[in-house]
Amino acid sequence: MSCWTNQIGRLPLPTYSKGRGDKKRDNLLSLNVFRNLHFYQKNQVKQSYASKTKWWVEGLPKYHTVVPQYTLYFANNRKKDIDNYTFPIHKFLMDSLVAEGIIEDDNYDYVPGFSARFGGVSDENYVIVELDGELVDESEQV
């Protein structure tokens, strides 16, 4: 018999680097920026986010199904389209869950939905991730 669980984590928002030398800085990644990146840069950003969140992902139990809820906090008052910032978080995090064996796949059989909301303005950019889902029984794990 499977049980349900809720796991909560405070994770950074994905960023990408722009500029060279002293002018190089990290910027928040949105869908609008991601779509224009070179495929090599896209992969670098994805790998960077996976390494920044690995500590949390590795500590998660295995799930049959998972429904993530994202609450985004931004470091300034500039108005933002939540969808543009949810895309990289959701995509990169679900890919990490599959890569680490937390979920079998990230299609709708295993991730039937997700939600996102604005949490407020903070001193830094971050996301609170809540994973609600059905755990894999220990007896089912190989």
C-alpha positions as CSV (number, residue, x, y, z in Angstrom):
1,M,0.0,0.0,0.0
2,S,1.5,3.4,-1.0
3,C,1.3,6.4,1.1
4,W,1.3,10.1,0.2
5,T,3.9,12.6,1.3
6,N,4.7,16.3,1.0
7,Q,8.4,17.4,0.6
8,I,9.3,21.1,0.8
9,G,12.5,22.7,-0.4
10,R,13.8,26.3,-0.8
11,L,15.8,26.3,-4.1
12,P,17.5,29.0,-6.1
13,L,15.8,30.2,-9.3
14,P,17.7,29.2,-12.5
15,T,20.2,31.8,-13.8
16,Y,22.4,32.2,-16.8
17,S,25.7,34.1,-17.2
18,K,26.0,37.1,-19.5
19,G,29.0,39.3,-20.3
20,R,32.7,38.7,-20.1
21,G,35.4,39.5,-17.6
22,D,34.4,42.0,-15.0
23,K,31.1,42.6,-16.7
24,K,30.1,38.9,-16.4
25,R,27.1,38.4,-14.1
26,D,24.3,36.0,-13.5
27,N,20.7,36.9,-14.5
28,L,17.4,35.3,-13.9
29,L,16.5,32.8,-16.6
30,S,13.1,33.1,-18.2
31,L,11.5,31.4,-21.1
32,N,12.0,34.5,-23.2
33,V,15.7,34.3,-22.6
34,F,16.0,30.5,-22.8
35,R,14.4,30.3,-26.3
36,N,17.2,32.6,-27.7
37,L,20.2,30.8,-26.1
38,H,22.5,28.6,-28.1
39,F,21.9,24.9,-27.5
40,Y,25.2,24.7,-25.8
41,Q,24.2,27.5,-23.4
42,K,20.9,25.8,-22.8
43,N,22.6,22.6,-21.7
44,Q,25.0,24.5,-19.5
45,V,22.2,26.2,-17.7
46,K,20.3,23.0,-17.2
47,Q,23.4,21.2,-15.8
48,S,24.2,24.1,-13.6
49,Y,20.7,24.1,-12.1
50,A,20.9,20.3,-11.6
51,S,24.1,20.7,-9.6
52,K,22.7,23.5,-7.5
53,T,19.7,21.5,-6.5
54,K,21.3,18.0,-6.4
55,W,21.5,18.1,-2.5
56,W,17.7,18.3,-2.3
57,V,16.8,16.0,-5.1
58,E,19.1,13.2,-3.8
59,G,17.3,13.3,-0.4
60,L,13.9,12.7,-1.8
61,P,12.0,9.4,-1.6
62,K,10.9,7.6,-4.8
63,Y,7.5,8.6,-6.1
64,H,4.9,6.9,-8.3
65,T,3.3,10.3,-9.0
66,V,4.2,13.8,-8.0
67,V,2.5,17.2,-8.3
68,P,4.9,20.1,-7.7
69,Q,3.7,23.5,-6.4
70,Y,6.0,26.4,-6.9
71,T,6.0,29.7,-5.0
72,L,8.4,32.2,-6.6
73,Y,10.0,35.1,-4.8
74,F,11.8,37.9,-6.6
75,A,14.5,40.3,-5.4
76,N,12.8,43.4,-7.0
77,N,9.4,44.9,-7.6
78,R,9.6,44.7,-11.4
79,K,6.5,43.0,-12.7
80,K,7.2,39.5,-14.1
81,D,5.2,36.9,-16.0
82,I,5.2,33.9,-13.6
83,D,4.9,31.5,-16.5
84,N,8.2,32.6,-18.0
85,Y,10.0,31.9,-14.8
86,T,8.1,28.7,-13.9
87,F,9.2,27.0,-17.2
88,P,12.9,26.5,-16.4
89,I,12.3,25.6,-12.8
90,H,9.7,22.9,-13.7
91,K,11.6,21.6,-16.7
92,F,15.0,21.4,-15.1
93,L,13.7,20.0,-11.7
94,M,11.6,17.3,-13.3
95,D,14.5,16.2,-15.5
96,S,16.6,16.0,-12.3
97,L,14.0,13.9,-10.6
98,V,14.1,11.4,-13.6
99,A,17.9,11.4,-13.8
100,E,18.2,10.6,-10.0
101,G,15.5,7.9,-10.2
102,I,13.0,9.8,-8.0
103,I,10.3,9.4,-10.6
104,E,10.2,7.0,-13.6
105,D,9.4,9.7,-16.2
106,D,8.1,13.2,-16.3
107,N,5.2,12.6,-18.6
108,Y,1.6,13.1,-17.4
109,D,1.3,9.5,-16.0
110,Y,3.9,10.5,-13.4
111,V,3.5,14.3,-13.2
112,P,-0.2,14.9,-13.8
113,G,0.0,18.6,-13.1
114,F,1.7,21.4,-11.2
115,S,0.9,24.9,-10.0
116,A,2.8,28.2,-9.6
117,R,2.2,31.4,-7.8
118,F,4.0,34.6,-6.8
119,G,5.1,34.6,-3.2
120,G,6.3,38.2,-2.9
121,V,9.3,40.4,-3.0
122,S,12.4,39.2,-1.0
123,D,16.1,40.0,-0.6
124,E,16.9,37.3,-3.1
125,N,15.4,35.3,-5.9
126,Y,14.3,31.8,-4.9
127,V,11.4,29.3,-5.2
128,I,9.7,27.2,-2.5
129,V,9.0,23.8,-4.1
130,E,6.4,21.5,-2.5
131,L,6.2,18.0,-3.9
132,D,2.9,16.2,-3.1
133,G,2.8,12.7,-4.3
134,E,2.3,9.0,-3.9
135,L,5.4,7.2,-2.6
136,V,6.8,4.0,-4.0
137,D,6.5,1.2,-1.4
138,E,9.8,0.0,0.0
139,S,8.7,-3.6,-1.0
140,E,8.4,-2.4,-4.7
141,Q,11.9,-0.9,-4.8
142,V,14.6,-3.1,-6.3
